[in-house]
Amino acid sequence: MGRTETEKHNLSADAGFDTYSANAATSAGSSLPLYGPGGADSPVPAKTLDRNCMHDRIRWTILERIMDGTYQPGDRLKELTLAREFHVSQAPVREALRKLEAIGVLKSDPYRGTRVRELSPTELRDAYQLRGILEQSATEFMTEFPAQSVAYLEQEFAAMQRSEECHDLQAFACHNRNFHRCIMDHCQNKELFRVWQSLGICMRSRLNAQRRIADLAQAVQSHRPIINAFRCGDLRRAGQLLREHSFGFVSDLL
């Protein structure tokens, strides 16, 4: 599924992706293939690109592949194979893998190499509990929630409904992430927002959706009261509902 620029921005922010470096690489006219050697007929030699730009673009591509299911939990990512694919040395690949490991997307084990990490039920539980607390706290650092943002929540809610009807778990996770990101964008406490980002909610949303396909319709509908509270300007009630919403995912994770 293709993503809009807004979705890419949100995903990159969740993953700690350096959008400045990526834009610099793009503006420099790089044709570094995003999805393998077939993505460009004549890739620019690695030496013409800034190393930071290269490892950021490689990191973004790996993250995209994890999100769209190309790389599954447990899959091994080989530095040399990726370096050949992207027509670069192993150094930027190693840096990309290191940064993805730092945010919990990948895991390196002796004698097994680097693999896509699978979150345990306990980790999912802890992440959702913390998200609920952070999102409730975020509403205490809001002065208003404008009408255009309420309209955006409605848009994402409708998209989640369509995703549920089509049993498209990837789309559901994407729109669910956008819904909660829109809310957090209005939090004026940037440290709180930074901690929320570090949870890597986008990854946990996708994995949790796969575990709860039978309850997906209920999960979608649980967003409706949150929208209504923001529409009424009741930020305190919205915060309570956000906490209940996240904690509602916890009971069946263990």
N, C-alpha and C positions, 0 to 999 in steps of 0.2 A: 504494500500500500504506500503510495507516495505521500510525502508530508509537505504541508505548506511551510513557508518561511517562518511563520509564527510558531508552528509546532516544532520546527528544528531549533528555533531559538530557545524554546522552553526545555526541550530535551537536552540541549547542550548545556544549559544552565544547571539542570539537575545533575548532570554528569561532570560538572566542573570544566567544561570545554571552553577553551580560549577562543571566543568568537573573533576577537581582534586579529589573532594570528591567522585564523582561517580566512578572514576577509582579505588580509594582506596577501595571502597565497593566491587567492582568486584574482585580486586586482593585478597581480604580477603576471597574469596570463598563464599560470601553470596549467598543464593538462595532465597532472598526476591522476591516474585513473582512480575513481572512487570505488568501483566495484570490480576491480580486476583488470588485467591487461587488455581485455576486450573493450574497456570503457574508453580507450583513446588509441587512435592509430599510431600516433607518434609522440609518446610521452617525453616531456622535457627531461633531460639528464638531471640526476639528483643534485649535482653540484650547483645548478642554477637556482635551486630553491633554498631558502633559509631553513636550517635544520628544525627550528621550532615550528615553522609552518608545516613541515612535512610530518612531524610526529603528531601534531594536532589533527591534521587531515586523516592520517592513518587511524588515529584514536577514534575519530568520529565515524569512520567507515566500519571499524570493528564493532563499535557500539550499535550502529544501525543494524548490522548483521545479527547481533544478539537480540535486538528488539524485534526484528522481523522473523526470527526463528531459524535463520540460516545456520547460526551457531547455537547448538543446544547445550544445556547444562552438562558438564562433564567432557565436552569436546576439547581436544588439545589444540592449542595455537602454537605453531612452530615459527620461531623467528626467521629462520632461513627461508622457509616457504613464503612467508609474508613479504620478506625483503625482495625476493625474486618477483613476486606478483606486482609490487608497487615500484619496482625498478629503483630501489634505494639500497643503501648499506643496512646492516643489521642494527646500527646505533639508533636511528629514529624509531624503528620498530620496537626495540627494547625499551625505549623511553615511553612510547605509547602504551605498551603492556604494563610497564611499571605504574603509570598514572591510573590506568584502569584497575589495577590491583589495589591501589591506595584507596579507591572509593568503593571497594568491595565487589566489583563486577567480575574480576578474575582472581584466581588463586594459583600460587606457584608452590609446588611440592618437590622435594628432592627425588630425583630419578623418574619423576612423572611429568616434569615440565609445567608449563602454564596452561591452565584449563579454565573454561567458563564455570563460574561458581554457581552452585545451587544453594538457595537459602533454605535453612532448616525451618520447621514449624515454629520453633522457639524464637528464631530471629525474626520471622514474620510477625509473630505475636508482639514481640518487643517493639518492632518498628511501628506497628499500627497503634499500640498504646501511646508511644511517644508522639506520633503524629497527631493523635487526638488532643493531647495536652498542649502541643505547640499551636495547633490551629485554634483552639479555644483561647489561648493566651494572645494570639495574634489579633483577635477581635477587640481586645482591650487596648490595643495600640492603633486603633482606627478612629478617625474623626467622622468619616462618612463612607458610604458605599454607594457610588453614583448609579443613576438609572441605566446608563449604558453598560455598566458592569453586570447589573442584574440581567439585562438583555443578553449579554454574552453567556451568563450561566444558563439561561433558558436555551440558548443555541446548543451548548454542549450537552445539556440534559436531553434535548431532542435527539442529538447524535448518538448518545448512549442508548436511548430507546431503540433506535434503528439498528444499532450494533447488536443489541440483545435479541431482536427479532431475527437477525441474520446469523446469530451465534458466532459473530465475529469478535473473538476475544481480544485480538490485537487492537482493533478499532476502539473497543470499549475501554481498554487500558489507556489508550492515547487520549480519548475525550475525558475520561475520568481524571487523568493527570492535568489536563488543561483547565478543568473545572476548579480543582483545588489550587492550581497555580494562580488563577485569576484572583481568588480570595487572598492568597498570601501576598500578592503584589501590592495590596493596600495596607499591609502591615508596616507601620512606620518605625518599628524596631528592627533594624537591619541585621543585628546579631542573631535575633530570634529567627529571622528569615534565612540566614546563612546556615543555622543548625538544621532547619527544616530541609533545605536543599541537600545537605550532606547525607540525609537518610537515603537518597537515591530512590525517591518515591516511585519514579517511573518504572524502575525494575521490579520493585515489590508489587506494584499494581498489576503488572502483566502476569507475574508468577502466581499471585493470589487469585486472579481471575481464572486461571487454568484450574486451580484447585476447587473453585466454587461455581462451576458452570451451572449446576442445578439451582443455585440461589441467585443467579445473575439478575433476573427480573426484580427480585426483592432489593438487591443492591442498587439497581438503577433508581427505583422508586424512593429509596431512602434519601435521595438528594432533593426531592421536592420540598419538604418542610424547610430545608436550609435556604432555598431560593425565596420562599415566602417570607421568612424572617428578615432576610436582607431587603426585600421589597418594602417591608413595613418599617424599615429603619431600626429594627430591634437587634442591635449588635450583640447584646448580652445573650439573648435567646439563640441567635445564630451560633454563637460560640458554644453554648451548651449542646446544641444539636450536632455540631461538628465533632465534639468529643464523643457523644453517643454513637454517631455514625462510624467512627473509627473503632471504638471499643466493641461495636456490634460484630466486627469481623474476627474478634479474638477467640470467642468461645470454642470454635471448632478447629482451631489450628493446632491443638495438642492432642 
